[in-house]
Amino acid sequence: MLVLYGFAKLNGSQFTVLSSELDKPMGDVSGFWLTWHYFGFSSIFGTLVALVQITLGVLLCWRKTTLMAACGGLGVLATITLIDLTYGVDAGGTVMAAATTACLGFVVARHRADLVRVLWTDQRSTDARGVREVIVRVVIQVAVLVAVFAGTYWIANENNRAPTPLDGAWDVRAGTYQPAGTARPLERLYFERNRAHLVVFRFGDQWIEHHFEVDPARRELRMWEQWLRKDKPLLSNGVYEQSGDRLVITGTFDDGTYPVRLELTRLRNR
């Protein structure tokens, strides 16, 4: 099975994506096609995965290298099985990956005594110290874990996010805005929740990033040309009215020379 799936990747029967899937918005792509596109995006990566699978399959056939190949293959196939289960890969592929993982696990389990000895029993330990040294080490580890957790939490929730009432994707239902250099009028606005102050304008197949700030108390909305660059001229200065999934933006665009009134509807799947 390892050799079969390895050559399947080399010969193009795996990691290939349909053109119809490539035309779908990412939010509409299934987990299976998302995974397939990700692994097939780089031919170099896909080739390396294939060669690893073929090599492991060959090494399993020789007694001297069986255990080494089984240990390596178990990690690879267990990961593939987990991906298949969590990303909704078809049942046939999932069952085959799980069965191969079980076979490799059976081979590894037959050598469990040797593995325990090599990986645990025979390992020299420097932990057999006094209680004080052990406590100091545990305290340092706990402090590092807490610091890393707090730091990444701050990055995600304070640095990367500055929630506003407008966060989400909005379809333009009425009103027109089409600046110079765009082939089509504004179709959609994305006030990005996971990138503080980032708003993206979509003009057909063209996406342009801008900086925005909201004053909920005054219902004011201001936008600048470049994200995180308020030294640039204002792109838009106006007010907004929001009622549930309906949003109305009224203001001037392009240095105050372009008055606009946009009526938008929130997209719930974005």
SVG drawing of the C-alpha trace seen along z (x, -y; Angstrom):
<svg xmlns="http://www.w3.org/2000/svg" viewBox="-32 -67 55 77">
<polyline fill="none" stroke="black" stroke-width="0.4" points="0.0,0.0 2.9,-2.4 4.4,-1.7 1.0,-2.0 0.1,-5.4 3.7,-6.6 3.6,-5.9 0.0,-7.2 1.4,-10.6 4.3,-10.4 2.0,-9.4 -0.7,-12.1 -3.6,-10.1 -3.3,-11.9 -2.9,-15.5 -4.6,-16.8 -7.4,-19.4 -10.4,-19.9 -10.6,-23.3 -14.1,-23.7 -12.8,-23.4 -10.2,-26.1 -12.9,-28.5 -14.7,-28.2 -14.2,-30.7 -12.1,-29.1 -15.0,-29.3 -17.0,-27.0 -14.3,-24.4 -14.7,-21.1 -12.0,-19.8 -11.1,-17.0 -10.4,-19.4 -8.7,-21.9 -6.3,-19.2 -5.8,-17.9 -5.0,-21.4 -2.6,-22.1 -0.5,-19.0 -0.6,-19.3 0.3,-23.0 4.0,-22.2 5.2,-19.4 8.4,-19.2 6.6,-18.5 4.3,-16.0 7.3,-14.2 9.1,-14.0 6.1,-12.5 5.8,-9.9 9.5,-9.0 9.3,-8.6 6.3,-6.3 8.0,-4.2 11.3,-4.0 9.5,-2.9 7.6,-0.2 10.8,1.2 12.6,1.1 9.8,3.0 10.7,6.0 14.1,6.4 14.4,7.8 17.3,5.6 15.3,2.4 11.8,3.6 11.6,2.0 13.1,-1.3 10.7,-1.5 7.7,-0.5 8.5,-3.3 8.9,-5.9 5.9,-4.7 3.7,-4.6 4.3,-8.3 3.6,-9.1 0.5,-7.0 -0.9,-8.0 -0.7,-11.6 -2.4,-10.8 -5.2,-8.9 -5.8,-11.8 -6.0,-14.2 -8.4,-11.9 -10.7,-11.7 -10.7,-15.4 -10.8,-16.8 -13.5,-14.5 -11.4,-12.6 -13.4,-9.8 -14.2,-6.7 -12.1,-4.4 -8.9,-6.3 -9.5,-6.8 -10.1,-3.0 -7.0,-2.2 -4.8,-4.6 -6.2,-3.4 -5.6,0.3 -2.0,-0.5 -1.4,-2.4 -2.8,0.6 -0.4,3.0 2.6,0.8 1.5,0.5 1.4,4.3 5.0,4.6 6.2,1.9 4.3,3.4 6.2,6.7 9.4,4.8 8.0,2.8 10.4,4.3 13.4,3.2 11.9,-0.2 11.2,-0.8 14.7,0.2 16.3,-2.1 14.0,-5.1 13.5,-5.0 15.3,-2.5 18.8,-2.9 18.6,-6.7 20.9,-8.4 19.0,-10.7 20.2,-13.9 17.0,-14.2 18.1,-12.1 19.1,-15.2 17.9,-16.7 14.3,-17.7 15.3,-21.4 16.8,-21.0 13.7,-19.2 11.4,-21.9 13.5,-24.7 13.3,-22.9 9.5,-22.4 9.1,-26.1 11.1,-27.3 9.2,-25.0 5.8,-26.2 7.0,-29.9 8.0,-29.4 4.7,-27.7 2.7,-30.5 4.8,-33.2 4.4,-31.6 0.7,-31.1 0.2,-34.7 2.3,-36.1 0.6,-34.2 -2.8,-35.0 -2.0,-38.7 -0.8,-38.5 -4.0,-36.8 -6.5,-38.9 -4.8,-42.3 -2.3,-42.7 -4.1,-40.9 -7.7,-41.8 -9.5,-45.0 -13.2,-43.9 -15.7,-46.3 -19.4,-46.0 -18.6,-45.9 -16.4,-42.8 -17.3,-40.3 -18.0,-40.2 -20.6,-42.4 -22.2,-42.4 -22.9,-45.7 -26.6,-45.7 -27.1,-49.3 -24.8,-52.2 -21.7,-52.4 -18.1,-53.0 -15.5,-52.5 -12.1,-54.3 -9.6,-54.7 -7.7,-51.6 -10.5,-49.1 -12.3,-47.2 -15.6,-46.8 -17.5,-48.6 -17.1,-47.7 -18.8,-44.3 -17.8,-43.3 -16.3,-44.7 -14.3,-42.6 -13.8,-44.1 -11.3,-41.6 -11.7,-40.4 -8.4,-38.6 -6.3,-41.6 -6.9,-44.7 -8.0,-47.7 -7.8,-45.9 -10.6,-46.3 -10.4,-44.7 -12.3,-46.0 -13.3,-43.5 -13.8,-44.8 -14.6,-41.6 -11.3,-39.7 -9.3,-42.5 -8.8,-42.9 -7.4,-46.1 -6.4,-46.4 -7.0,-49.6 -6.9,-50.8 -10.1,-51.5 -11.2,-52.8 -14.6,-52.8 -16.2,-55.0 -19.2,-53.1 -20.5,-55.9 -20.6,-58.4 -21.2,-55.8 -18.2,-57.2 -16.1,-55.2 -12.9,-56.4 -10.6,-54.6 -7.1,-55.2 -5.3,-54.2 -2.8,-51.8 -3.2,-49.4 -1.5,-50.6 -0.4,-53.8 -2.6,-56.7 -0.1,-59.2 -1.5,-58.6 -4.5,-60.7 -8.0,-59.6 -9.7,-57.3 -13.1,-57.8 -14.7,-59.8 -18.3,-59.1 -20.9,-57.5 -22.7,-54.2 -26.0,-52.8 -26.3,-49.2 -29.3,-47.1 -28.7,-43.3 -27.3,-42.1 -27.9,-45.4 -25.3,-48.1 -25.5,-51.6 -22.3,-53.6 -22.6,-57.2 -19.6,-59.5 -17.1,-60.9 -14.4,-58.9 -11.2,-59.8 -10.2,-63.0 -13.8,-64.2 -14.6,-64.5 -16.7,-61.4 -19.9,-61.3 -21.1,-57.7 -24.0,-55.9 -23.6,-52.1 -26.2,-49.6 -24.7,-46.3 -25.8,-42.9 -23.7,-40.7 -22.6,-37.3 -23.1,-34.7 -20.7,-32.1 -17.7,-34.4"/>
</svg>
